[in-house]
Amino acid sequence: MTAPRSAASPARVGAFDGIRALAVMAVIAFHYAPQALPAGFIGVDVFFVLSGFLITGGLLRPGALAAGALRRFWVRRARRLLPALGLLVLCCGTAALVIAGDPTVHFGYQVLAAAGFFSNWLLIGQDNGYFAQSAPPLFQNLWSLAIEEQFYLLWPLLVVAILLLRRRGVRVGVVTAGALASVAAMLLYALVLGDSGRAYYGSDSHAFGLLAGGALAFALSGRDGASRAERWIWSAVAPVALAGLAALAVLSGGDPAGLATATPFATLLAVALVAAMSRGAGAVSTALAWAPLRWIGERSYGLYLWHWPVLLLAQTALPGDAGVSAWLPGALALALTVAAAALSFTFVEQPILRGGFRQAYRRVADAPARRNQPAIAVGALALAVACTATLLTCAAAPSQTAAQQQVDDGLTAIQAASADTAVPAPSALMAAPETLPDLITATAVPITHPAPTTPTAPTPAPRPAPQPARPAMNWRAPKGSQITAIGDSVMLAAARGLLGAFPGIRIDAAVSRQPYTAPAVLQQQASGGLRPVILIGLGTNGFITPGTLAQLRKIAGPHRLLVFVNLFVDRQWEEPDNALLTSFVEHDKHAVLVDWHDAIAKRTDLLGPDEIHPGPTGGELYASIVKAALKDS
């Protein structure tokens, strides 16, 4: 995305620009339409390979590693990266002062990390888990730029050391070993330690693309031409590599396993594609040198910089509950991104890259005074306003997302209620199925069923012999002292509403809680005596399995009422989880479904900016439909 052009032929450079174009379009598609391209993030890995190849190839030219040449290399990197980045920060900082919202959380730190090229480590150091996924930072996309710049600073010095090795094969082997160590680090963090954020954003764990490109440059250095047979081979490799990258982008996913496998495979395919383009790959090289692709590729750095923050600002300014079409923020953001990248490339990036900051300024200042003085004055005023607005945005930036604030409010309410509410003494008797209406108003009963060690498939609860259909029970709404609630952050956000509707309810909810943990949580609650009604609000963070539901019924016993709240979350598991809950309730006469999905789908204005967690009024709606479901069951 930021690599300089090599001294290759124009056709070859055109093919490299075509690769850049396809890579940046994949990343943009992933962010703007993730359902259409669920692994478009591999475009970043393609960028890394191409950048590592071209940067290393440039460093291997005669005289490129002399002291003066290295200084010029780093100066050129600064000229290439900083102007466009500074323009982005000032423009978005100015817009964010008006729009504000979740993307500006810790905005001052975001700006500092962007300027110092350590955005990736800022993301690792901060919470890059659940709330970061639902409300990511404005400059989150700069993590890859940070890794690249760290590479540019250190890699020339490492190349000097590698060149002390005499044999080409040894040099290639050393760099390849570094790339494999980086892959191993990603697999370790993502699959063993379960920290996909650390795996993806780490400079050590995501450097393999840059190193693989560097290894390719070492392997091909000094080999100026390719034989006819070699060109034929690469001409066959190129379409296979391109098709493989396309298949990965469509078929892989963003879960830890998909992330940890798709990125290394994408790197291998990108190495093959770049190698093929560098050796002359016939039809694919010609296709990638198509003028529209070259235009996009030349501006890929700006497109990558602008597409993400502009999208977040557009979505914040035009939320789905404001009555606008769902496609409008993305369409507007895409148009603004293309315009900003084109203007930045023509009027900022290229003039400074060609002559440096001083020469670019002199070119403007030395123009005819009458024509230029107003432009200089307007530019200086705009710069002062943008700097001031960005500083004000830093000062006014929130320290938490709206969802975090709502969840923290729920935790505070639960803690206050726990301190003021005495737990009723459990009864030693279980009621028979026929006395379930009375059980709803009874006291808590201790549980004696042990938690199963392995998940089992749910089995329908036995129905009374003369009643093939589910009986109408006409239960009275239980008091809060008869309800145990287990949930995730959505229930936490609705906790104040639940406490208001059911005084005395016992709520055990946690951020990022996975559904499979529910049986263990319920078993822990059972040690103090389970209440007659068990409210379950889980599934925001992952798939629910039949075995989990079967365990919950076994721990609860045959007569307690299980109340399940279904999901409203834009994740791949929403539909199957809701279908599973509906099926389970249909086969268990002592289970009730609370249709949160349909209730909140009509009132998404009651959700926070992440469109997952309810706001204060949304929490009241959550509690009201729970109460209505109990009354109507």
C-alpha positions in Angstrom: 0.0 0.0 0.0 2.9 2.3 0.5 5.8 0.6 -1.3 7.7 2.7 -3.8 7.9 1.6 -7.4 10.8 -0.5 -8.5 12.9 0.1 -11.5 11.0 -2.6 -13.4 9.3 -2.2 -16.7 6.1 -0.1 -17.0 4.0 -3.2 -17.6 5.4 -4.9 -14.5 4.8 -1.8 -12.4 1.3 -1.7 -13.8 0.6 -5.2 -12.7 1.8 -4.3 -9.2 -0.6 -1.4 -9.2 -3.3 -3.9 -10.2 -2.5 -6.1 -7.2 -2.7 -3.0 -5.0 -6.1 -2.2 -6.5 -7.5 -5.7 -5.9 -6.2 -5.7 -2.3 -7.6 -2.4 -1.3 -11.0 -3.2 -2.9 -11.1 -6.4 -0.9 -10.4 -4.6 2.3 -13.0 -1.9 1.6 -15.6 -4.6 0.6 -14.9 -6.4 3.9 -15.6 -3.3 5.9 -18.5 -2.0 3.9 -20.2 -5.3 3.1 -18.8 -8.0 5.4 -21.4 -10.6 4.5 -20.4 -10.4 0.9 -16.7 -10.8 1.5 -16.2 -12.2 5.0 -12.4 -12.6 4.6 -11.6 -9.5 2.6 -9.2 -8.6 5.4 -6.6 -10.8 3.5 -6.1 -7.8 1.3 -3.8 -6.4 4.0 -1.7 -9.5 3.8 -1.4 -9.0 0.0 -0.2 -5.5 0.7 2.3 -6.7 3.1 3.8 -9.2 0.7 4.1 -6.7 -2.1 5.5 -4.0 0.2 8.1 -6.4 1.6 9.1 -7.5 -1.9 9.5 -4.0 -3.3 11.2 -2.5 -0.3 13.7 -5.3 0.0 14.3 -5.2 -3.7 15.1 -1.6 -3.5 17.5 -2.1 -0.6 19.3 -4.8 -2.5 20.3 -2.4 -5.3 24.0 -1.4 -5.4 24.7 1.5 -3.0 21.2 1.4 -1.5 22.5 0.6 2.0 25.2 3.3 2.2 24.7 5.7 5.0 23.5 8.6 2.8 21.2 6.2 0.8 19.6 4.9 4.0 18.9 8.4 5.2 17.3 9.2 1.8 15.2 6.0 2.1 13.8 7.0 5.5 13.2 10.6 4.3 11.3 9.3 1.3 9.2 7.0 3.6 8.3 10.1 5.7 7.3 12.1 2.6 5.2 9.2 1.4 3.3 8.5 4.6 3.1 11.6 6.7 1.3 14.2 4.5 -1.7 12.0 3.7 -1.8 10.8 7.2 -1.7 14.3 8.7 -4.5 15.4 6.3 -6.6 12.4 7.3 -6.2 13.1 11.1 -7.0 16.8 10.8 -10.1 16.3 8.5 -11.5 13.5 10.6 -10.7 15.2 13.8 -12.6 18.3 12.6 -15.6 16.2 11.5 -15.6 14.2 14.7 -16.0 17.4 16.8 -19.4 17.8 15.3 -20.4 14.1 14.9 -18.7 12.7 18.1 -20.0 9.3 19.2 -18.4 6.0 20.0 -15.6 6.1 17.4 -14.0 9.1 19.2 -13.4 7.1 22.5 -9.9 7.9 23.7 -9.4 10.1 20.6 -6.3 11.8 21.9 -4.6 8.4 22.3 -5.7 7.5 18.8 -4.1 10.6 17.3 -0.9 10.1 19.3 -0.7 6.5 18.2 -1.3 7.5 14.5 1.5 10.1 14.7 3.9 7.7 16.4 3.0 4.6 14.2 2.1 2.4 17.1 -1.7 2.1 16.6 -1.4 -1.6 16.6 0.0 -1.7 20.1 -2.6 0.8 21.3 -5.3 -1.6 20.1 -3.6 -4.5 21.9 -3.1 -2.5 25.1 -6.7 -1.3 25.2 -9.9 -3.5 25.1 -9.9 -5.0 21.6 -12.6 -7.5 22.5 -16.3 -7.3 22.5 -16.9 -3.6 22.8 -14.2 -2.7 20.4 -15.8 -5.0 17.8 -19.2 -3.4 18.3 -17.8 0.2 18.5 -14.3 0.2 17.0 -12.0 3.2 17.1 -12.0 5.9 14.4 -8.4 5.1 13.3 -8.4 1.4 13.9 -7.3 0.7 10.3 -4.0 2.4 11.0 -2.8 -0.7 12.8 -1.4 -2.1 9.5 0.3 1.2 8.6 2.0 1.1 12.0 3.4 -2.4 11.4 4.6 -1.4 8.0 6.4 1.7 9.3 8.0 -0.3 12.1 9.2 -2.6 9.4 10.6 0.2 7.3 12.6 1.5 10.3 14.2 -1.8 11.3 14.4 -3.8 8.1 17.2 -1.9 6.4 19.4 -2.5 9.3 18.5 -6.2 9.3 19.2 -6.4 5.6 22.7 -5.2 6.2 23.2 -8.0 8.7 21.7 -10.6 6.4 23.9 -9.6 3.5 26.9 -10.7 5.6 25.8 -14.2 4.8 27.5 -15.2 1.6 25.1 -17.7 0.0 21.8 -16.7 -1.5 20.1 -19.8 -0.2 21.1 -19.1 3.4 19.8 -15.5 3.2 16.5 -16.7 1.9 16.4 -19.4 4.6 17.0 -16.9 7.4 14.3 -14.6 6.2 11.9 -17.5 5.6 12.5 -18.8 9.1 11.6 -15.4 10.5 8.3 -15.5 8.5 7.5 -18.9 9.8 8.3 -17.8 13.4 5.8 -15.0 12.9 3.2 -17.4 11.6 3.8 -19.6 14.7 3.3 -16.6 17.0 -0.1 -15.9 15.3 -1.2 -19.5 15.7 -0.1 -19.5 19.3 -2.0 -16.3 20.2 -5.1 -17.0 18.2 -5.6 -20.7 18.7 -3.8 -21.6 22.0 -4.1 -18.5 24.1 -7.4 -17.4 22.6 -6.2 -13.8 22.0 -7.1 -13.1 18.4 -6.6 -9.3 18.9 -3.0 -9.9 20.0 -2.5 -12.3 17.1 -3.8 -10.0 14.4 -2.4 -6.7 15.6 1.0 -7.7 16.9 4.0 -6.6 14.9 5.7 -9.9 15.7 2.7 -12.1 15.0 1.7 -10.4 11.7 5.1 -9.6 10.1 5.2 -12.8 8.1 3.7 -11.1 5.0 6.4 -8.5 4.9 9.1 -11.1 5.6 7.8 -13.4 3.0 7.9 -10.6 0.4 11.5 -9.9 1.6 12.5 -13.6 1.2 11.1 -13.5 -2.3 13.2 -10.4 -3.1 16.3 -12.1 -1.8 15.5 -15.2 -3.9 15.1 -13.2 -7.1 17.8 -10.6 -6.6 20.3 -10.5 -9.5 18.1 -12.6 -11.7 17.2 -10.0 -14.4 15.5 -12.2 -17.0 13.3 -15.3 -17.2 13.5 -18.1 -19.7 10.6 -18.9 -21.9 9.9 -22.1 -19.9 10.0 -20.1 -16.6 7.6 -17.5 -18.0 5.2 -20.3 -19.1 5.3 -21.8 -15.6 4.6 -18.4 -13.9 1.8 -17.7 -16.4 0.1 -20.9 -15.2 0.8 -20.1 -11.5 -0.6 -16.5 -11.7 -4.3 -17.3 -12.3 -4.2 -20.2 -9.8 -2.9 -17.8 -7.1 -5.4 -15.1 -8.0 -8.3 -17.6 -7.9 -7.0 -18.9 -4.6 -7.0 -15.5 -3.1 -10.5 -14.8 -4.3 -11.8 -18.1 -2.8 -10.1 -17.4 0.5 -11.8 -13.9 0.6 -15.2 -15.4 0.0 -15.1 -18.7 1.9 -13.0 -17.9 5.1 -14.3 -16.1 8.1 -13.1 -13.7 10.8 -13.3 -16.1 13.7 -10.0 -17.0 15.4 -9.5 -20.2 13.4 -10.3 -18.5 10.1 -8.1 -15.6 10.9 -5.1 -17.7 11.9 -5.4 -19.9 8.8 -6.6 -17.5 6.1 -3.8 -15.0 6.6 -0.8 -17.4 6.2 -2.5 -19.1 3.2 -3.2 -15.7 1.7 0.5 -14.8 2.2 1.6 -17.9 0.3 -0.7 -17.1 -2.6 0.3 -13.5 -2.6 4.0 -14.5 -2.8 3.2 -16.7 -5.8 1.2 -13.9 -7.5 3.9 -11.3 -6.9 6.6 -13.6 -8.1 4.6 -14.4 -11.2 4.2 -10.7 -12.0 7.9 -10.0 -11.4 8.8 -12.7 -13.9 6.3 -11.7 -16.6 3.1 -13.7 -16.3 1.4 -13.0 -19.6 -2.3 -12.5 -19.7 -2.7 -12.0 -15.9 0.0 -9.3 -15.9 -1.7 -7.6 -18.8 -5.1 -7.7 -17.1 -3.7 -6.3 -13.8 -2.1 -3.5 -15.8 -5.6 -2.4 -17.0 -5.8 1.4 -16.7 -8.7 1.6 -14.2 -7.0 -0.9 -11.9 -3.7 1.1 -12.1 -5.6 4.3 -11.2 -7.0 2.6 -8.1 -3.7 1.0 -7.2 -1.8 4.3 -7.4 -4.2 5.8 -4.9 -4.5 2.7 -2.8 -2.8 4.3 0.2 -5.3 7.1 0.4 -8.2 4.8 -0.2 -7.1 2.6 2.6 -6.5 5.5 4.9 -9.9 7.2 4.3 -12.3 4.4 3.8 -12.6 3.3 7.5 -12.9 6.5 9.5 -15.2 8.1 6.9 -17.5 5.0 7.1 -17.6 5.2 10.9 -18.4 9.0 10.8 -21.1 8.4 8.2 -22.7 5.7 10.2 -22.6 7.8 13.4 -24.0 10.8 11.6 -26.7 8.8 9.8 -27.7 6.0 12.2 -30.2 3.3 11.1 -32.8 4.5 13.5 -32.8 8.0 11.9 -35.1 6.8 9.0 -32.3 6.8 6.4 -31.8 3.9 4.0 -29.4 1.2 5.3 -27.2 1.6 2.2 -26.9 5.4 2.4 -24.0 5.8 4.9 -21.9 3.3 3.0 -22.6 4.8 -0.4 -21.8 8.3 1.0 -18.7 7.1 2.7 -17.4 5.4 -0.5 -18.0 8.5 -2.6 -16.2 10.7 0.0 -13.3 8.2 0.3 -12.7 8.1 -3.5 -12.8 11.9 -3.7 -10.6 12.5 -0.7 -8.0 9.9 -1.9 -7.9 11.4 -5.4 -7.5 15.0 -4.1 -4.9 13.9 -1.5 -2.9 12.0 -4.2 -2.9 15.0 -6.6 -2.4 18.0 -4.4 -0.7 16.6 -1.3 1.1 13.3 -1.7 2.7 13.6 -5.2 4.0 17.2 -4.8 5.6 16.4 -1.5 6.9 13.0 -2.6 8.6 14.6 -5.7 10.2 17.6 -4.1 9.8 17.4 -0.3 7.9 19.7 2.0 10.1 22.8 1.4 9.9 22.6 -2.4 6.2 21.9 -2.3 5.7 25.0 -0.2 8.0 27.1 -2.4 6.1 26.0 -5.5 3.0 27.5 -4.0 4.6 30.6 -2.5 6.5 31.5 -5.6 3.5 31.6 -7.8 2.1 35.0 -9.0 1.2 36.9 -5.8 -2.2 38.1 -6.9 -3.4 34.6 -7.6 -1.7 32.8 -4.7 -2.0 35.1 -1.7 -5.8 34.4 -1.1 -5.2 30.6 -1.5 -2.3 30.8 1.1 -4.5 32.8 3.5 -7.4 30.4 3.1 -5.2 27.4 3.5 -3.5 28.8 6.6 -6.9 29.6 8.1 -8.2 26.1 7.3 -5.2 24.5 8.8 -5.6 26.6 12.0 -9.3 25.7 12.3 -8.6 22.0 11.7 -5.8 21.8 14.3 -8.0 23.6 16.9 -11.0 21.4 16.1 -8.8 18.3 16.4 -7.4 19.4 19.8 -11.0 20.1 21.0 -12.1 16.6 19.9 -9.2 15.1 21.8 -10.2 17.1 24.9 -13.9 16.2 24.6 -13.5 12.6 23.7 -15.4 10.1 25.9 -13.5 7.4 27.8 -16.2 4.7 27.2 -18.6 3.7 24.5 -22.3 4.2 25.0 -22.7 0.4 25.4 -20.0 0.3 28.1 -21.7 3.1 30.0 -25.0 1.4 29.9 -23.5 -1.9 31.0 -21.6 -0.2 33.8 -24.9 1.4 34.9 -26.5 -2.1 35.0 -23.6 -3.4 37.1 -24.0 -0.5 39.5 -27.8 -1.2 39.8 -27.2 -4.9 40.4 -24.6 -4.2 43.1 -26.9 -1.7 44.8 -29.9 -4.1 44.7 -27.8 -7.0 46.0 -26.8 -4.9 49.0 -30.4 -4.0 49.8 -32.1 -7.3 49.1 -32.2 -10.3 51.4 -32.2 -13.7 49.6 -35.3 -15.7 50.6 -34.7 -19.0 52.4 -34.9 -22.0 50.1 -37.7 -24.6 50.5 -36.7 -28.3 50.8 -39.6 -29.6 48.7 -40.1 -29.6 44.9 -43.6 -29.0 43.6 -45.3 -31.5 41.3 -46.0 -30.6 37.7 -49.7 -30.1 38.5 -48.9 -27.4 41.1 -46.7 -25.3 38.8 -48.9 -22.2 39.1 -48.3 -22.3 42.9 -44.6 -22.9 42.4 -44.3 -19.6 40.6 -45.1 -17.8 43.9 -43.1 -20.2 46.1 -39.7 -19.7 47.6 -36.4 -20.9 46.1 -35.7 -24.6 46.1 -32.2 -26.2 46.4 -31.0 -28.1 43.4 -29.8 -31.7 43.7 -29.0 -32.5 40.0 -25.3 -32.6 39.2 -24.0 -30.9 36.1 -23.3 -33.4 33.3 -19.7 -33.7 32.3 -20.4 -33.8 28.5 -23.1 -32.1 26.5 -26.0 -34.2 25.5 -28.7 -33.6 22.9 -31.9 -32.1 24.3 -34.8 -34.5 24.8 -38.4 -33.3 24.9 -39.9 -33.1 28.3 -42.5 -35.8 28.9 -46.0 -34.6 28.5 -48.9 -35.8 30.7 -50.5 -38.8 29.0 -54.0 -37.4 28.3 -52.6 -34.0 27.0 -50.8 -34.4 23.6 -50.8 -30.6 23.2 -49.0 -28.1 25.4 -51.5 -27.1 28.2 -52.4 -23.5 28.9 -51.1 -22.9 32.4 -52.4 -19.4 33.2 -49.4 -18.6 35.5 -49.4 -15.5 37.6 -46.4 -13.2 37.0 -43.8 -14.2 39.5 -42.2 -11.8 42.0 -38.6 -10.8 41.5 -37.6 -12.9 44.5 -38.6 -16.0 42.6 -36.4 -15.3 39.5 -32.8 -16.1 38.9 -31.5 -14.4 35.7 -28.3 -15.5 33.8 -27.1 -13.4 30.9 -24.5 -11.5 29.0 -23.8 -7.8 28.4 -27.3 -7.3 26.8 -28.9 -8.4 30.0 -26.5 -6.1 31.9 -27.5 -3.2 29.8 -31.2 -4.0 30.6 -30.5 -4.7 34.3 -32.0 -1.5 35.7 -35.2 -2.2 33.8 -35.4 -5.8 35.1 -34.8 -4.6 38.7 -37.5 -2.1 38.3 -40.0 -4.6 36.9 -39.0 -7.5 39.2 -37.7 -6.1 42.6 -35.6 -8.8 44.2 -34.6 -10.5 41.0 -31.1 -12.2 41.2 -29.1 -11.3 38.1 -25.8 -13.0 37.2 -24.7 -11.4 33.9 -21.2 -10.7 32.5 -19.7 -9.1 29.5 -18.6 -11.5 26.7 -20.2 -14.5 28.4 -20.4 -17.4 26.0 -23.6 -19.6 25.9 -21.6 -22.8 26.7 -20.8 -21.4 30.1 -24.4 -21.2 31.2 -24.7 -24.6 32.8 -21.7 -24.0 35.0 -23.1 -20.6 36.0 -26.5 -22.2 36.8 -24.8 -24.9 38.8 -23.0 -22.3 40.8 -26.3 -20.5 41.5 -27.7 -23.9 42.6 -25.3 -24.1 45.5 -27.3 -21.3 47.2 -30.7 -22.6 46.1 -32.3 -22.1 42.7 -35.4 -20.0 42.4 -38.5 -21.3 40.7 -38.1 -19.2 37.5 -34.8 -19.1 35.6 -34.4 -16.4 33.0 -31.7 -17.0 30.4 -30.5 -14.2 28.2 -27.4 -15.5 26.3 -26.3 -15.9 22.7 -24.9 -12.4 21.9 -21.4 -13.8 21.7 -21.7 -17.1 20.0 -23.7 -20.2 19.0 -26.1 -21.9 21.4 -26.0 -25.7 21.2 -28.7 -28.3 21.9 -26.4 -29.9 24.5 -26.2 -26.6 26.5 -30.0 -26.4 26.6 -30.3 -30.0 27.7 -27.8 -29.3 30.5 -29.8 -26.3 31.7 -33.0 -28.3 31.9 -31.2 -31.1 33.8 -29.7 -28.8 36.3 -32.9 -26.9 36.7 -34.9 -30.0 37.2 -38.2 -31.0 35.5 -40.5 -28.5 37.1 -38.8 -25.1 37.2 -39.7 -22.6 34.5 -37.0 -21.8 32.0 -37.5 -18.4 30.3 -35.3 -17.8 27.3 -34.8 -14.4 25.7 -33.9 -14.7 22.0 -31.4 -12.6 20.1 -31.2 -9.4 18.2 -27.5 -9.2 17.1 -26.1 -8.8 13.6 -24.0 -12.0 13.8 -24.0 -15.2 11.8 -25.4 -17.1 14.8 -28.5 -15.0 15.3 -30.9 -17.0 13.1 -29.8 -20.5 14.1 -29.7 -19.6 17.8 -33.2 -18.1 17.6 -34.5 -21.2 15.7 -33.0 -23.5 18.3 -34.6 -21.6 21.2 -38.0 -21.7 19.5 -37.7 -25.4 18.9 -36.7 -26.2 22.4 -39.5 -24.2 24.0 -42.1 -25.9 21.7 -40.9 -29.3 23.1 -40.7 -28.3 26.7 -44.0 -27.4 28.4 -42.1 -25.7 31.3 -40.2 -23.3 29.1 -41.1 -19.9 27.7 -39.7 -17.8 24.9 -39.3 -14.0 25.2 -39.2 -12.5 21.7 -36.7 -9.7 22.1 -35.8 -9.9 18.5 -39.2 -8.9 17.1 -39.9 -6.4 19.9 -36.6 -4.4 19.4 -36.6 -4.8 15.6 -39.5 -2.4 15.6 -37.8 0.0 18.0 -34.1 0.0 17.1 -34.0 3.7 18.2 -34.0 2.3 21.8 -30.6 0.6 21.2 -27.2 2.1 21.6 -25.0 3.2 18.7 -23.7 -0.4 18.4 -27.3 -1.5 17.6 -27.0 -4.4 20.0 -27.2 -3.2 23.6 -30.4 -1.5 24.8 -30.3 2.1 26.1 -32.3 3.0 29.3 -35.7 3.0 27.6 -34.7 -0.2 25.7 -33.9 -1.8 29.0 -37.4 -1.0 30.2 -38.8 -2.6 27.0 -36.7 -5.7 27.6 -38.2 -6.0 31.1 -41.7 -5.4 29.9 -41.7 -8.1 27.3 -40.2 -10.6 29.9 -43.1 -9.7 32.2 -45.6 -10.0 29.3 -44.3 -13.4 28.3 -44.7 -14.7 31.8 -48.2 -13.4 32.1 -49.3 -14.8 28.8 -47.7 -18.2 29.2 
